[in-house]
Amino acid sequence: MVEDTKQFYRIAIVGGTGKEGKGLAYRWVLAGHEVIIGSRQYQKAQRAVAIVNELFDEESDLLKGMENKDAVEACDIAVITVPYAAHRPTLESLKDVLDGKIVVDVVVPIVPPKVTKVQMPPEGSVAQEAQAILGDNCNVVDAFQNISHERLLAEGDVDCDVLVAGKGKAARQIVLGLVKDTGLKGWDAGQIENCVVVEGLTSVLIGLNIQHHVHASGIRITGILNQV
Ligand SMILES: NC(=O)c1ccc[n+]([C@@H]2O[C@H](COP(=O)([O-])OP(=O)(O)OC[C@H]3O[C@@H](n4cnc5c(N)ncnc54)[C@H](OP(=O)(O)O)[C@@H]3O)[C@@H](O)[C@H]2O)c1
């Protein structure tokens, strides 16, 4: 008999009350992970839990809502889905509880009004900004920057791949597993310096959305046979 080696995690989504966070929560609960939707306000987290639960046939015991700090304290892996303007203050306020964890950064450095122009922070990327704030004891890994929440919340196949880049191959492997559990194909895009490409692509995709009057253009890696 083949042993089932699938790992289940308790995942906290900081700012999980938003569009992208709810989409990820929905997909991970479907895959059997425990998900804590984090918010600055406990009641807002509970409302988001109720909204995501409406997508299931019945209320899920795997889904909870907490204030961001409590959510991160209780989790194995933290996911950051706040607007870029809130990225630094949010991480600074959660630094102690994030210590030693894998931090999946979903944040894109969108700086309105020029949302179709790539605008990277001085550290090189949002992920590098996070790594500098949190220190070496954390592993910051970028993922899902190029996936629209509309695709995550829709049923079925998401026609888009996920580039995973960040600190530490082992951490990237864990995040690639979480990507697979959302039903998407992930690719190891390498070390944290490569996050500039992952994050920068989103502005390009927003520009394509505007040009072609769509909401959710995405990317595919091609030319690799026998992909697992
Ligand atoms: N939406 C997408 O399709 C998409 C796709 C790829 C990547 N992303 C990235 O994912 C991140 C989240 O996107 P989103 O569309 O989900 O954003 P959003 O809905 O605008 O915001 C997400 C949550 O962030 C929290 N937040 C807002 N302002 C804050 C502040 N000043 N301080 C602390 N927390 C604050 C709020 O949670 P509480 O009020 O509950 O605390 C809010 O519900 C962004 O960085 C975005 O670039 C989004």
The ligand as an ORCA input file, in Angstrom:
! r2SCAN-3c Opt
* xyz 0 1
  N      -7.199     40.817     -5.886
  C      -6.465     40.088     -6.725
  O      -6.983     39.517     -7.693
  C      -4.976     39.924     -6.466
  C      -4.241     39.071     -7.278
  C      -2.885     38.884     -7.018
  C      -2.281     39.551     -5.961
  N      -3.024     40.410     -5.204
  C      -2.355     41.123     -4.092
  O      -2.871     40.609     -2.898
  C      -2.995     41.666     -1.929
  C      -4.432     41.716     -1.455
  O      -5.270     42.038     -2.540
  P      -6.836     42.202     -2.324
  O      -7.420     42.528     -3.645
  O      -7.353     41.022     -1.559
  O      -6.841     43.492     -1.380
  P      -8.017     44.175     -0.575
  O      -9.255     43.352     -0.729
  O      -8.060     45.612     -0.973
  O      -7.453     44.142      0.934
  C      -7.196     42.954      1.635
  C      -7.291     43.213      3.116
  O      -6.182     43.978      3.564
  C      -6.531     44.586      4.788
  N      -6.105     45.981      4.801
  C      -6.533     46.995      4.002
  N      -5.920     48.141      4.318
  C      -5.092     47.864      5.366
  C      -4.202     48.650      6.146
  N      -4.022     49.948      5.927
  N      -3.512     48.016      7.144
  C      -3.686     46.675      7.359
  N      -4.517     45.892      6.651
  C      -5.215     46.478      5.662
  C      -8.053     44.529      4.910
  O      -8.361     43.587      5.931
  P      -8.982     44.001      7.372
  O      -9.712     45.308      7.178
  O      -9.915     42.870      7.628
  O      -7.840     44.065      8.301
  C      -8.487     44.006      3.567
  O      -9.653     43.205      3.606
  C      -2.550     42.960     -2.636
  O      -1.241     43.261     -2.271
  C      -2.648     42.619     -4.099
  O      -1.703     43.317     -4.878
  C      -4.352     40.596     -5.417
*
